[in-house]
Amino acid sequence: MANFLICYDRRGNTPAHAELERHIQQFCPHFARILDRVWYAAHPGPISEMFAHLDKIFGPTGSFMVIEANHAQWANLLQPDAPLRQTWGAHQ
């Protein structure tokens, strides 16, 4: 399983945070919004699968990026630190 970061800009109000959360939840066993428009997600498949799944909600005009990450350091995220560190470490 790999760690992914999803970064995006919304066009207007679409997708809403709750809508994007439901969409990611359908595909990823572990996920969290960690900054205003940045999500963490653990997924067992390749980055191309993650991208294709997100492309369904963002569509042709959506601006987003998926990053597969091996190492990270962070501070003051929207999620509590300890659970995120535990989940991240379990999926390296």
C-alpha positions, 0 to 999 in steps of 0.5 A: 500500500502506498501513501498519496497526497492529493492537491487540487484547486476547485472551480467554483464550489465543486467538488465540495469537501464532503463530496470529495471525502465520499469519493476518496472513501469509496476507493481508499481505506485510510484518508484524511484532509490534512490542509485546506485543499490537500488530502492524504490517502493510502491506496494499494494500487498504482498512482494511475488508479488513484488518478483515474478515480479522482479524474471522475470527480474533477472532470476535464476542467479540474486542476489536481495533482496526485503525488506518491510519497515515501517520506514526509515531515509536517506540522500543524495539519488539520488532522491529529499528528499521532494517528497520521504518523501511525497510518503513514508509517504503516503504508511505507 
